[in-house]
Amino acid sequence: MLGLGNNLSELKIRIQKAHADLANLGEPSQPLTEMIGSTNTLRLNEYLSKTDAKKTELISDYVLYTKQLEQIIASLFSIQSELKSILKEEASMIESVDSKPKKAKKPAKKN
């Protein structure tokens, strides 16, 4: 379970880095009037390619992050189930001890 936590931390860092990289790309630059239309289109295409690659990386990291969370939750539910069965077993043991007839104490003899 400890390994899952480490992987989760690494994935969280990767997600935060991808968000920061995407934010650093900023908005697409405005078309420059001194350039022809195809040049502006190429500049926009380059920007969109970079943002698309970052968004794809981000989605991939989120998928891995979600799978790690699902594994942790499954482990927690398994542990919870085991703890419930242990508690039931302990409770039945306590009930069986309490239901046994108690021996009457003999009065102490005086000297």
Order of alpha helices (4+ residues) and beta strands (2+ residues): alpha-alpha
